[in-house]
Amino acid sequence: QVQLVESGGGLVQPGGSLRLSCAASGSIFRLYDMSWYRQAPGKQRELVAAITASGSANYADSVKGRFTISRDNGKNTMYLQMNSLKPEDTAVYYCKLTVNSNRGYWGQGTRVTVSS
């Protein structure tokens, strides 16, 4: 069983920055792909960024050039550096560890609010 705990959310003004963290329990973190999703009020959950076990990253078009995903396998932690935040980035952000196409683990989410 894997537990994922997100942190780092909060209230930030437009143009500001936040760094989210996702800490994983257990020893399998380094073996699997990880990703960040978000869900805004009234909308479906969407993929924001993903990083493979080897460190290759990809991003949703809406965050390219503003967000950076990274991982530290020694600390069992994944990060999402969010810069130039916009009000439309307001959402609950979730991390996910993907074991395979049928199995994954989710964190409980951390809320990000971008507002003046």
C-alpha positions as semicolon CSV with decimal commas, in nm:
position;residue;x (nm);y (nm);z (nm)
1;Q;0,000;0,000;0,000
2;V;0,126;0,345;-0,093
3;Q;0,023;0,666;0,077
4;L;0,064;1,000;-0,095
5;V;0,048;1,329;0,092
6;E;0,035;1,661;-0,091
7;S;0,133;1,993;0,062
8;G;0,218;2,347;-0,039
9;G;-0,118;2,476;-0,155
10;G;-0,260;2,808;-0,050
11;L;-0,377;3,149;-0,160
12;V;-0,157;3,343;-0,400
13;Q;-0,202;3,654;-0,610
14;P;-0,204;3,636;-0,991
15;G;0,152;3,625;-1,118
16;G;0,276;3,462;-0,801
17;S;0,438;3,126;-0,740
18;L;0,381;2,815;-0,531
19;R;0,562;2,486;-0,498
20;L;0,358;2,176;-0,432
21;S;0,508;1,862;-0,282
22;C;0,386;1,503;-0,287
23;A;0,550;1,274;-0,034
24;A;0,514;0,900;-0,083
25;S;0,541;0,623;0,173
26;G;0,713;0,294;0,100
27;S;1,003;0,203;-0,121
28;I;0,840;0,174;-0,462
29;F;0,824;0,546;-0,544
30;R;1,132;0,540;-0,763
31;L;0,995;0,262;-0,981
32;Y;0,682;0,429;-1,110
33;D;0,557;0,720;-1,312
34;M;0,406;1,008;-1,119
35;S;0,173;1,287;-1,216
36;W;-0,014;1,594;-1,099
37;Y;-0,382;1,642;-1,172
38;R;-0,616;1,923;-1,080
39;Q;-0,987;1,966;-1,046
40;A;-1,149;2,307;-1,056
41;P;-1,499;2,364;-0,918
42;G;-1,759;2,223;-1,154
43;K;-1,499;2,073;-1,386
44;Q;-1,351;1,732;-1,448
45;R;-1,016;1,634;-1,311
46;E;-0,743;1,703;-1,566
47;L;-0,382;1,605;-1,609
48;V;-0,142;1,891;-1,542
49;A;0,200;1,729;-1,568
50;A;0,361;1,387;-1,555
51;I;0,708;1,253;-1,495
52;T;0,835;0,905;-1,569
53;A;1,040;0,695;-1,331
54;S;1,348;0,799;-1,529
55;G;1,261;1,167;-1,509
56;S;1,108;1,252;-1,846
57;A;0,838;1,514;-1,811
58;N;0,542;1,633;-2,011
59;Y;0,286;1,905;-1,953
60;A;-0,062;2,015;-2,041
61;D;-0,057;2,296;-2,293
62;S;-0,220;2,529;-2,044
63;V;0,079;2,514;-1,806
64;K;0,375;2,473;-2,042
65;G;0,644;2,727;-1,970
66;R;0,496;2,812;-1,629
67;F;0,498;2,485;-1,433
68;T;0,786;2,246;-1,373
69;I;0,747;1,892;-1,246
70;S;1,035;1,715;-1,076
71;R;1,106;1,426;-0,843
72;D;1,362;1,333;-0,582
73;N;1,370;0,956;-0,557
74;G;1,600;0,971;-0,257
75;K;1,332;1,162;-0,067
76;N;1,033;0,979;-0,216
77;T;0,896;1,318;-0,314
78;M;0,759;1,479;-0,627
79;Y;0,727;1,852;-0,679
80;L;0,534;2,095;-0,892
81;Q;0,683;2,441;-0,921
82;M;0,411;2,677;-1,037
83;N;0,507;3,022;-1,161
84;S;0,310;3,304;-1,324
85;L;-0,007;3,170;-1,169
86;K;-0,340;3,269;-1,317
87;P;-0,690;3,267;-1,167
88;E;-0,774;2,976;-1,396
89;D;-0,510;2,768;-1,215
90;T;-0,738;2,769;-0,910
91;A;-0,818;2,407;-0,828
92;V;-0,752;2,121;-0,594
93;Y;-0,426;1,959;-0,702
94;Y;-0,376;1,585;-0,665
95;C;-0,072;1,367;-0,710
96;K;-0,091;1,019;-0,850
97;L;0,144;0,722;-0,859
98;T;0,067;0,497;-1,155
99;V;0,145;0,131;-1,114
100;N;-0,018;0,028;-1,444
101;S;-0,317;0,121;-1,656
102;N;-0,553;-0,039;-1,406
103;R;-0,393;0,054;-1,077
104;G;-0,278;0,375;-0,917
105;Y;-0,270;0,564;-0,592
106;W;-0,398;0,915;-0,525
107;G;-0,325;1,172;-0,261
108;Q;-0,594;1,363;-0,077
109;G;-0,533;1,688;-0,264
110;T;-0,412;2,035;-0,179
111;R;-0,607;2,348;-0,264
112;V;-0,459;2,627;-0,473
113;T;-0,643;2,957;-0,499
114;V;-0,517;3,230;-0,729
115;S;-0,692;3,554;-0,653
116;S;-0,624;3,919;-0,584
